[in-house]
Amino acid sequence: MEYKTIFDEFSPYNCGYLKVDDIHSIYFEESGNKNGAAVVFVHGGPGCGCGNLSRRFLDPTFYRIITIDQRGCGKSKPFLELRNNTTENLAKDMEKIREHLKIDKWLVYGGSWGTTLSLYYAENYPKRVVGLILRGIFLARDEDIKWLYQGGAGMFFPEAFDEFTKHFNDTEKKDYIKSYYKHLTSPDYEEKKKYGKSFSNFENSVVKLVPKEILEDVTDEDISMAVMECHYFVNNCFFEENYILNNVEKIKDIPTIIIHGRYDVDCRPVGAYLLSKHLNNVKLIFPISGHTSFDPPLTHELILAQEEFKKLFK
């Protein structure tokens, strides 16, 4: 089988910052077809930013593609800022950018943590969402967080988990997120780099079926992913337990395609299945892949999904 791949490289036609409060300025880009169907790309992490590849999962001849770097990461300012950095505020930022760009409704496309934020956004602004493409469902329940960081994923990647946990004593090992957060919020940037790299190395080790090379360099994304993930997860993502499923009635009829790797160790497939059982207009696909959107079978299904959603706009 020949898998579909992401679109050839193309550049934004508009980029800028939107001041959303007294602290944060959110970076956004527009690319693709200026008069096309609007779609917003909701990146993962939290803390990963969109980068230059995100927009290439969408057809630039058809879609008006909006990418947004969430608070504290990517090109948004200030970098690593935790004040006023909550799920509710991230969703409000999406709304402010939608209004700023004079978009009435848009297709919402999210992966990993981006599915959490996409679902939260849709549940709070359902009239602004024409459809959802969701890759790698993360329901952000306590059990989902503990699966990834307290040993579940580590059963499949024991070497990586050993590296992830080696910095801590027995007391600290009771809650790795809390223990990492203590170091990642240190004013000492070298300490942030050390623990940020350790944290991101573990995540990068568990997302692919075929492990990718872990580079020694410490990038801004290594640090921002670690800081923001710990910030959100130590605070239970700033919403009550099981918020997504408890509010799913509000979006049950929105057209939705869920694509989740059958062997996703980062975010368990059961979350995608549970979510799908609550939706009336859903297509659930389990390609033979891991978590990352760059596993070829998963990329293939994502390209097909955005093709299928073109029918909504014609």
C-alpha positions in Angstrom: 0.0 0.0 0.0 1.2 3.5 -0.8 0.6 5.8 2.0 -0.5 9.4 1.5 2.0 12.0 2.9 1.8 15.5 4.1 1.6 18.3 1.5 4.6 20.0 0.0 6.1 22.9 1.9 4.2 26.2 1.7 4.5 29.5 3.6 2.0 31.6 5.5 0.5 34.6 3.8 -0.2 36.4 7.1 1.3 36.2 10.6 1.1 38.3 13.7 0.5 38.7 17.4 -2.8 39.3 19.2 -2.6 40.8 22.7 -5.1 38.8 24.7 -4.6 40.2 28.2 -2.1 42.2 30.2 0.5 39.5 30.0 0.1 37.3 26.9 0.5 38.0 23.2 -0.5 35.0 21.0 1.3 34.2 17.8 -0.8 33.0 14.9 -0.3 32.3 11.2 -2.6 32.1 8.2 -1.7 30.0 5.2 -3.3 28.2 2.3 -6.3 29.6 0.5 -7.3 33.1 1.7 -10.9 32.5 0.6 -11.0 28.8 1.6 -12.8 26.9 4.4 -11.4 27.9 7.7 -9.6 25.4 9.9 -7.7 25.9 13.1 -4.8 23.6 14.0 -4.6 23.0 17.8 -1.1 21.7 18.7 -0.2 19.2 21.3 1.9 19.3 24.4 0.8 21.5 26.0 3.9 23.5 25.2 4.9 22.2 21.8 3.9 25.0 19.5 2.8 24.5 15.9 6.2 24.8 14.0 6.4 24.6 10.2 4.9 21.1 9.7 1.5 21.4 11.2 -0.1 23.3 8.4 1.1 20.7 5.9 -1.5 18.1 7.1 -4.1 20.3 5.3 -4.7 21.0 1.7 -3.5 24.6 1.1 -5.5 24.9 -2.2 -8.8 24.3 -0.3 -8.4 25.4 3.4 -7.7 28.7 5.0 -5.3 27.3 7.7 -4.9 29.1 11.0 -2.1 27.9 13.4 -1.9 29.2 16.9 1.0 28.9 19.4 -0.6 28.5 22.8 0.4 30.7 25.8 4.0 30.4 26.9 5.3 28.4 23.9 6.4 28.6 20.3 6.5 32.2 19.2 3.9 33.4 21.7 5.1 35.9 24.3 6.3 35.8 27.1 8.0 32.4 26.6 7.4 29.9 29.5 4.9 32.3 31.1 2.7 30.4 33.6 0.6 33.3 34.9 -3.0 33.2 33.5 -2.1 30.0 31.6 -5.1 27.8 31.9 -7.3 25.6 29.6 -10.1 28.2 29.8 -7.8 30.9 28.7 -6.4 28.9 25.8 -9.9 28.4 24.6 -10.7 32.1 25.0 -7.5 32.9 23.0 -8.9 30.7 20.1 -12.1 32.7 20.2 -10.3 36.0 20.2 -8.3 35.0 17.2 -11.4 33.7 15.4 -13.1 37.0 16.0 -9.9 39.0 15.0 -9.7 37.1 11.7 -13.5 37.6 11.1 -14.2 33.9 10.9 -17.8 32.8 11.6 -17.1 29.0 12.1 -14.2 26.7 11.6 -13.1 23.1 11.4 -11.1 22.3 14.5 -8.1 20.0 14.1 -6.2 18.8 17.1 -3.7 16.1 18.1 -2.8 14.7 21.5 -3.2 17.5 24.1 -4.7 19.3 21.1 -7.6 16.9 21.3 -8.2 17.9 24.9 -8.2 21.6 24.1 -10.2 21.1 20.9 -12.9 19.2 22.8 -12.9 21.7 25.6 -13.2 24.5 23.0 -16.0 22.8 21.2 -17.9 22.1 24.4 -17.8 25.7 25.3 -18.3 27.2 21.8 -20.2 24.5 19.9 -21.8 27.0 17.5 -18.4 28.0 16.2 -17.3 24.4 15.3 -18.4 22.9 12.0 -16.4 19.7 12.6 -13.6 18.0 14.5 -10.6 16.0 13.3 -9.0 14.5 16.4 -5.7 12.5 16.5 -4.6 10.6 19.6 -7.3 11.3 22.1 -6.2 12.5 25.6 -9.1 12.9 27.9 -6.9 14.4 30.6 -8.4 12.4 33.5 -6.2 11.5 36.5 -5.8 7.9 35.1 -4.6 9.2 31.8 -1.9 11.4 33.4 -0.8 8.6 35.7 -0.7 6.1 32.9 1.9 8.1 31.1 4.0 9.4 34.0 3.6 6.9 36.8 4.6 3.7 35.2 2.0 2.5 32.7 3.8 3.6 29.5 7.1 2.7 31.3 6.1 -1.0 31.2 6.5 -0.8 27.4 9.6 1.5 27.5 11.4 0.4 30.7 14.8 1.8 29.6 13.3 5.2 28.9 11.3 5.1 32.1 14.5 4.3 34.1 16.1 7.5 32.7 13.0 9.5 33.4 12.9 8.4 37.1 16.5 8.3 38.0 16.8 11.8 39.4 14.4 11.2 42.3 14.3 9.5 45.7 11.5 7.2 46.9 9.3 10.0 48.3 9.6 12.0 45.1 8.8 9.0 43.0 5.2 9.0 44.4 4.4 11.8 42.0 6.8 12.4 39.1 4.8 15.3 37.7 5.0 17.2 41.0 8.6 16.4 41.4 9.6 17.5 37.9 7.5 20.7 38.3 9.5 21.7 41.3 12.7 21.7 39.3 11.1 23.0 36.1 9.9 26.1 37.9 13.3 26.8 39.4 14.7 30.3 38.6 17.9 28.5 37.6 17.7 28.1 33.8 20.3 25.3 33.8 18.2 23.3 36.2 15.2 23.9 33.8 17.3 22.6 30.9 18.4 19.5 32.8 15.0 18.4 33.9 13.3 19.7 30.8 15.5 17.5 28.6 15.0 14.5 30.8 11.2 14.9 30.7 11.0 15.5 26.9 13.4 12.6 26.2 10.9 10.2 27.9 7.9 11.5 25.9 9.8 11.4 22.6 10.8 7.8 23.4 7.2 6.5 23.7 5.4 8.2 20.8 6.6 6.1 17.8 6.3 2.5 16.9 9.9 2.7 15.6 11.8 4.8 18.1 13.3 8.0 16.7 16.8 9.2 17.6 16.9 11.4 20.7 19.3 14.3 20.1 21.6 15.6 22.8 20.9 19.3 22.2 18.3 20.9 24.5 15.8 22.9 22.5 13.3 25.5 23.5 10.6 23.0 22.7 12.1 20.5 25.1 11.9 23.0 27.9 8.5 24.5 27.0 6.9 21.1 26.6 8.2 19.9 30.0 7.3 23.1 31.8 3.8 23.5 30.3 2.9 19.8 30.6 3.8 19.7 34.3 2.1 23.0 34.8 -1.2 21.7 33.4 -1.0 18.2 34.7 -0.1 19.2 38.3 -3.2 21.3 38.2 -5.4 18.6 36.6 -5.6 20.7 33.4 -7.6 23.3 35.3 -10.9 21.5 35.1 -12.8 19.0 37.2 -12.2 15.3 36.8 -13.7 13.8 33.6 -14.7 17.2 32.3 -14.6 16.2 28.6 -16.9 13.2 28.9 -19.2 14.9 31.4 -19.8 17.7 28.9 -19.8 15.7 25.6 -23.6 16.0 25.2 -23.0 19.5 23.9 -21.1 18.3 20.9 -22.6 14.9 20.2 -24.0 15.9 16.8 -20.9 17.7 15.5 -19.3 15.7 12.6 -16.1 14.1 14.1 -13.4 11.9 12.8 -11.2 10.3 15.5 -7.9 8.7 14.4 -6.0 6.9 17.1 -3.0 4.7 16.8 -3.8 1.1 17.7 -0.5 0.8 19.6 -0.4 4.3 21.0 1.4 4.0 24.4 1.3 7.7 25.1 -2.5 8.1 25.0 -4.4 4.8 25.3 -6.8 3.8 22.6 -9.5 3.2 25.1 -10.0 6.9 25.5 -10.8 7.3 21.8 -13.3 4.4 22.0 -15.0 5.8 25.1 -15.4 9.2 23.5 -16.7 7.8 20.3 -19.5 5.9 22.2 -20.9 9.3 23.3 -21.0 10.9 19.8 -23.8 10.5 17.2 -21.9 11.7 14.1 -18.4 10.1 14.5 -16.0 8.0 12.5 -13.4 6.1 14.6 -10.2 4.8 13.0 -7.4 2.7 14.6 -4.5 2.7 12.2 -1.6 0.4 13.0 0.7 3.1 14.4 1.9 4.7 17.6 1.0 8.2 18.9 2.8 10.5 16.5 1.1 11.9 13.5 4.2 11.1 11.5 3.8 7.3 11.7 2.9 6.7 8.0 -0.4 4.9 8.5 -1.6 7.7 10.8 -0.5 10.4 8.4 -2.4 8.6 5.7 -5.6 8.6 7.7 -5.2 12.3 8.6 -4.8 13.3 5.0 -8.0 11.2 4.1 -9.9 12.9 7.0 -9.2 16.4 5.8 -10.3 15.3 2.3 -13.5 13.9 3.7 -14.3 17.2 5.5 -14.1 19.1 2.3 -17.6 17.8 1.6 -19.0 19.9 4.4 -17.9 23.1 2.7 -19.1 22.3 -0.8 
